[in-house]
Amino acid sequence: MEKEKKERMFALCVENKDCEDLEKRKVYQVLPDEEAEKEGYLRVIDESGEDYLYPQSYFVLVQLPREAQEALSVAI
């Protein structure tokens, strides 16, 4: 149960060059992936509903209130 209370990470898409499964100005959930981050990528749940690696430069990390995180997590 403790994991459910952990804050989730979200990012705003600011670029989607050659990525049909990303929409600019949309907020996406980011999954932790330290190895990907070392290489300059974020693991994001995209429009397909699956998680994929995208360049970090395509996103701006955002901090959301817990209520917004929960609402977005339900929608995902």
Secondary structure as a PSIPRED ss2 file (coil, helix, strand):
# PSIPRED VFORMAT (PSIPRED V4.0)

   1 M C   1.000  0.000  0.000
   2 E H   0.000  1.000  0.000
   3 K H   0.000  1.000  0.000
   4 E H   0.000  1.000  0.000
   5 K H   0.000  1.000  0.000
   6 K C   1.000  0.000  0.000
   7 E C   1.000  0.000  0.000
   8 R C   1.000  0.000  0.000
   9 M E   0.000  0.000  1.000
  10 F E   0.000  0.000  1.000
  11 A E   0.000  0.000  1.000
  12 L E   0.000  0.000  1.000
  13 C E   0.000  0.000  1.000
  14 V C   1.000  0.000  0.000
  15 E C   1.000  0.000  0.000
  16 N C   1.000  0.000  0.000
  17 K C   1.000  0.000  0.000
  18 D C   1.000  0.000  0.000
  19 C C   1.000  0.000  0.000
  20 E C   1.000  0.000  0.000
  21 D C   1.000  0.000  0.000
  22 L C   1.000  0.000  0.000
  23 E C   1.000  0.000  0.000
  24 K C   1.000  0.000  0.000
  25 R C   1.000  0.000  0.000
  26 K C   1.000  0.000  0.000
  27 V E   0.000  0.000  1.000
  28 Y E   0.000  0.000  1.000
  29 Q E   0.000  0.000  1.000
  30 V E   0.000  0.000  1.000
  31 L E   0.000  0.000  1.000
  32 P C   1.000  0.000  0.000
  33 D C   1.000  0.000  0.000
  34 E H   0.000  1.000  0.000
  35 E H   0.000  1.000  0.000
  36 A H   0.000  1.000  0.000
  37 E H   0.000  1.000  0.000
  38 K H   0.000  1.000  0.000
  39 E C   1.000  0.000  0.000
  40 G C   1.000  0.000  0.000
  41 Y E   0.000  0.000  1.000
  42 L E   0.000  0.000  1.000
  43 R E   0.000  0.000  1.000
  44 V E   0.000  0.000  1.000
  45 I E   0.000  0.000  1.000
  46 D C   1.000  0.000  0.000
  47 E C   1.000  0.000  0.000
  48 S C   1.000  0.000  0.000
  49 G C   1.000  0.000  0.000
  50 E C   1.000  0.000  0.000
  51 D E   0.000  0.000  1.000
  52 Y E   0.000  0.000  1.000
  53 L E   0.000  0.000  1.000
  54 Y E   0.000  0.000  1.000
  55 P E   0.000  0.000  1.000
  56 Q H   0.000  1.000  0.000
  57 S H   0.000  1.000  0.000
  58 Y H   0.000  1.000  0.000
  59 F E   0.000  0.000  1.000
  60 V E   0.000  0.000  1.000
  61 L E   0.000  0.000  1.000
  62 V E   0.000  0.000  1.000
  63 Q C   1.000  0.000  0.000
  64 L C   1.000  0.000  0.000
  65 P C   1.000  0.000  0.000
  66 R H   0.000  1.000  0.000
  67 E H   0.000  1.000  0.000
  68 A H   0.000  1.000  0.000
  69 Q H   0.000  1.000  0.000
  70 E H   0.000  1.000  0.000
  71 A H   0.000  1.000  0.000
  72 L H   0.000  1.000  0.000
  73 S H   0.000  1.000  0.000
  74 V H   0.000  1.000  0.000
  75 A H   0.000  1.000  0.000
  76 I C   1.000  0.000  0.000
